[in-house]
Amino acid sequence: MNNYDVVIIGAGAAGLFCAGVAGQRGLKVLLLDHSEKVAEKIRISGGGRCNFTNRDAAPANFLGDNPHFCRSALSRYTPRDFIELLQKHGVLFHEKHKGQLFCDRSAEDVINVLLAECAAGGVIRWQPCQVKNIVKIDASPEDSRAQSYRIESDRGLIETPQLVIATGGLSIPKIGATDFGYRIARQFGLRLVEPRAALVPLTFDGDDWAPFAQLAGLALPVRVETGAANASPKQRKKAATFHEDLLFTHRGLSGPAILQISSFWREGQPIRVDLAPGTDLPQQLLRAKSGSKKLIANELASLVPSRLADAWVQADPVLQKPICDATDKALLTLAERLADWQLVPNGSEGYKKAEVTVGGVDTRDLSSQTMESKQPGLYFIGEVVDVTGWLGGYNFQWAWASAFACAQALNANLTVLEG
Ligand SMILES: Cc1cc2nc3c(=O)[nH]c(=O)nc-3n(C[C@H](O)[C@H](O)[C@H](O)COP(=O)(O)OP(=O)(O)OC[C@H]3O[C@@H](n4cnc5c(N)ncnc54)[C@H](O)[C@@H]3O)c2cc1C
C-alpha cells in the first residue's frame, strides 16, 4: 500500500500548482493523471502562448451559481502573485489586450515553472495512471475525520487522508477531458450544477444562416449582449454585454465577442449584436440619402465592412437601389437592424471546440476558504468547480487561486489508518 499525505488527481493547471505548493509546505504528495503528458490544456492555450492570467482579474469576471464563492481564493492568490512566480523563473511575457498576459516564447514556459515547483516540493508523479475506484474507509464511527480514501489504480492501491480532485471540465475530450470529477462528486453525495460548453462558437440553422455563410472569415468589432429586445428591466440588469471582435464562420459566429457571450447564453434565447458600435447609423444613412446617388450597399460599405454591407443588402430587395431613392423608413429600419441584430443560435460547437465548461461541482457543497467539500478530506479545485472565468486569462487565475487556497489548507502528517 502506498501512503501519502495527499493525492491529487489531474495534473493540469490546478493540480500541478496545488501539488507544488503542498509539497513545498512539507506534505508527501502524489499527483496522478491518466494522460501521458501533463497540462495539455496549458500547452494549447492562448494559441500556444498561454494567456496565464489577467492583470485586472476580479470576482466580477467569473460566473457561477454563487458569484461570491470565488472571492476569498482570488483575494489570497492574485495575478501579481503568479506574475512574481513566473518572474522568479525568468519567464518573459507581455500584455496583449485588456490586461491579458501571454508568454513571449511558449506555453511550455508555464508548464516548466509548474514542474520545477513540483520538483522543489518532492512531488511524486504517476502518468499515465488510471483510477479505477475510490472508496472511503471510516476507521472510527465517532470521528468522521478519522478516515482515509483508498484509491484503486492501474499502478496499485494508494491510501490517503486527503484527496484533491483537479480533473477539469469536459471541453476538448480528445486531449483527455473526462467527467471524472463530476462522477466522484456524485459518488460522495455532492450536488452538481448542470455542465454546459462555454467560451464556444455559436451555430445557426442552415437556412437562416445561408445569406451569412459567405461572410466566413470576416471579423469586425461589435457590441454583443444576451437577452431579447423586449426583456424586462430586471432581465436586462442580468444581461451580459461585451465589446469585442466578432468572426463570421461557415456555421455561425465566433471570435472573442461570441465566445464571451456564449458563457451566458441559454438554449432558445436570442443574442443581440450591434454591428456598428459607436456609429450613428440613422444619421449617417439619412445624410448620405440627401447628397449621394450611390447604391445603398456602397454607402453602407463606408460604415461597416463592405462584405457585410453587400451580404446584408443582397438579402433584402428593398435595399437594392441608389440611396437617394430609398425611403427614410427603409433606411431607418436598415440602421436599426444593423445596430440591433437579434438572432437565436440553434446551439454551439460543443465540447470539442469549447474552451471551458460552465457548471460543475456545486459551490454550496464546498468551502470557499479551503475548497474542501462537505465530505471531509475531499477537495475540488480548478475548472471542475462551478466557477468559470471570462475569456482572457481568468480561467487560469481561478486554477492558480483555488489550488493555492486548497494547498494552504491541506495538513501534513495526518495519520493514515490502515483499513
Ligand atoms: C483551446 C483552449 C485554450 C485555452 N486558453 C486559455 C487561456 O489562454 N487562458 C485561460 O485562462 N484559460 C484558457 N483555457 C481554459 C483553461 O485551459 C482551463 O480553464 C484550465 O486548464 C483548467 O485547469 P484545471 O487544472 O482545472 O483543468 P485541466 O487543465 O483541464 O487539467 C485537468 C487534468 O485532469 C486530467 N484528467 C481528466 N480526467 C482524468 C481522469 N479520469 N483520471 C486522471 N486524470 C484525469 C487531464 O488529463 C488533465 O491533465 C483554454 C482552454 C482550451 C480548451
The ligand as an SDF file (V2000), in Angstrom:
LIG
                    3D

 53 58  0  0  0  0  0  0  0  0999 V2000
   -8.1120   25.5420  -26.5130 C   0  0  0  0  0  0  0  0  0  0  0  0
   -8.1220   26.1380  -25.1370 C   0  0  0  0  0  0  0  0  0  0  0  0
   -7.4680   27.3300  -24.8850 C   0  0  0  0  0  0  0  0  0  0  0  0
   -7.4990   27.9060  -23.6220 C   0  0  0  0  0  0  0  0  0  0  0  0
   -6.8250   29.0670  -23.4090 N   0  0  0  0  0  0  0  0  0  0  0  0
   -6.8600   29.6310  -22.1710 C   0  0  0  0  0  0  0  0  0  0  0  0
   -6.1020   30.8100  -21.9090 C   0  0  0  0  0  0  0  0  0  0  0  0
   -5.3040   31.2590  -22.7410 O   0  0  0  0  0  0  0  0  0  0  0  0
   -6.2350   31.3820  -20.6710 N   0  0  0  0  0  0  0  0  0  0  0  0
   -7.0480   30.8430  -19.6900 C   0  0  0  0  0  0  0  0  0  0  0  0
   -7.1380   31.4050  -18.6010 O   0  0  0  0  0  0  0  0  0  0  0  0
   -7.7190   29.6940  -19.9170 N   0  0  0  0  0  0  0  0  0  0  0  0
   -7.6330   29.0750  -21.1120 C   0  0  0  0  0  0  0  0  0  0  0  0
   -8.3040   27.9050  -21.3190 N   0  0  0  0  0  0  0  0  0  0  0  0
   -9.0290   27.3000  -20.1930 C   0  0  0  0  0  0  0  0  0  0  0  0
   -8.0120   26.6010  -19.2660 C   0  0  0  0  0  0  0  0  0  0  0  0
   -7.1870   25.7630  -20.0490 O   0  0  0  0  0  0  0  0  0  0  0  0
   -8.7200   25.7620  -18.2130 C   0  0  0  0  0  0  0  0  0  0  0  0
   -9.7000   26.5120  -17.5510 O   0  0  0  0  0  0  0  0  0  0  0  0
   -7.7090   25.2370  -17.1970 C   0  0  0  0  0  0  0  0  0  0  0  0
   -6.7670   24.4110  -17.8310 O   0  0  0  0  0  0  0  0  0  0  0  0
   -8.4120   24.4590  -16.0970 C   0  0  0  0  0  0  0  0  0  0  0  0
   -7.4350   23.9370  -15.2440 O   0  0  0  0  0  0  0  0  0  0  0  0
   -7.7280   22.5740  -14.4560 P   0  0  0  0  0  0  0  0  0  0  0  0
   -6.4450   22.1960  -13.8150 O   0  0  0  0  0  0  0  0  0  0  0  0
   -8.9430   22.7070  -13.6450 O   0  0  0  0  0  0  0  0  0  0  0  0
   -8.0680   21.5140  -15.5880 O   0  0  0  0  0  0  0  0  0  0  0  0
   -7.0970   20.9520  -16.8240 P   0  0  0  0  0  0  0  0  0  0  0  0
   -6.0230   21.9330  -17.0160 O   0  0  0  0  0  0  0  0  0  0  0  0
   -8.0670   20.6540  -17.8590 O   0  0  0  0  0  0  0  0  0  0  0  0
   -6.4760   19.6640  -16.1770 O   0  0  0  0  0  0  0  0  0  0  0  0
   -7.2310   18.5230  -15.8820 C   0  0  0  0  0  0  0  0  0  0  0  0
   -6.2920   17.3400  -15.8630 C   0  0  0  0  0  0  0  0  0  0  0  0
   -7.0270   16.2180  -15.3760 O   0  0  0  0  0  0  0  0  0  0  0  0
   -6.6970   15.0940  -16.1710 C   0  0  0  0  0  0  0  0  0  0  0  0
   -7.8010   14.1510  -16.0990 N   0  0  0  0  0  0  0  0  0  0  0  0
   -9.0450   14.2760  -16.6220 C   0  0  0  0  0  0  0  0  0  0  0  0
   -9.7510   13.1670  -16.3690 N   0  0  0  0  0  0  0  0  0  0  0  0
   -8.9540   12.3380  -15.6490 C   0  0  0  0  0  0  0  0  0  0  0  0
   -9.1440   11.0420  -15.1060 C   0  0  0  0  0  0  0  0  0  0  0  0
  -10.2880   10.3830  -15.2610 N   0  0  0  0  0  0  0  0  0  0  0  0
   -8.1010   10.4740  -14.4300 N   0  0  0  0  0  0  0  0  0  0  0  0
   -6.9310   11.1300  -14.2790 C   0  0  0  0  0  0  0  0  0  0  0  0
   -6.6900   12.3460  -14.7870 N   0  0  0  0  0  0  0  0  0  0  0  0
   -7.7180   12.9650  -15.4600 C   0  0  0  0  0  0  0  0  0  0  0  0
   -6.4740   15.6460  -17.5650 C   0  0  0  0  0  0  0  0  0  0  0  0
   -5.6660   14.7720  -18.3270 O   0  0  0  0  0  0  0  0  0  0  0  0
   -5.7700   16.9730  -17.2580 C   0  0  0  0  0  0  0  0  0  0  0  0
   -4.3800   16.8380  -17.2090 O   0  0  0  0  0  0  0  0  0  0  0  0
   -8.2390   27.2860  -22.5750 C   0  0  0  0  0  0  0  0  0  0  0  0
   -8.8790   26.0730  -22.8220 C   0  0  0  0  0  0  0  0  0  0  0  0
   -8.8180   25.4920  -24.0820 C   0  0  0  0  0  0  0  0  0  0  0  0
   -9.5020   24.1790  -24.2960 C   0  0  0  0  0  0  0  0  0  0  0  0
  1  2  1  0
  2  3  1  0
  2 52  2  0
  3  4  2  0
  4  5  1  0
  4 50  1  0
  5  6  2  0
  6  7  1  0
  6 13  1  0
  7  8  2  0
  7  9  1  0
  9 10  1  0
 10 11  2  0
 10 12  1  0
 12 13  2  0
 13 14  1  0
 14 15  1  0
 14 50  1  0
 15 16  1  0
 16 17  1  0
 16 18  1  0
 18 19  1  0
 18 20  1  0
 20 21  1  0
 20 22  1  0
 22 23  1  0
 23 24  1  0
 24 25  2  0
 24 26  1  0
 24 27  1  0
 27 28  1  0
 28 29  2  0
 28 30  1  0
 28 31  1  0
 31 32  1  0
 32 33  1  0
 33 34  1  0
 33 48  1  0
 34 35  1  0
 35 36  1  0
 35 46  1  0
 36 37  1  0
 36 45  1  0
 37 38  2  0
 38 39  1  0
 39 40  1  0
 39 45  2  0
 40 41  1  0
 40 42  2  0
 42 43  1  0
 43 44  2  0
 44 45  1  0
 46 47  1  0
 46 48  1  0
 48 49  1  0
 50 51  2  0
 51 52  1  0
 52 53  1  0
M  END
$$$$
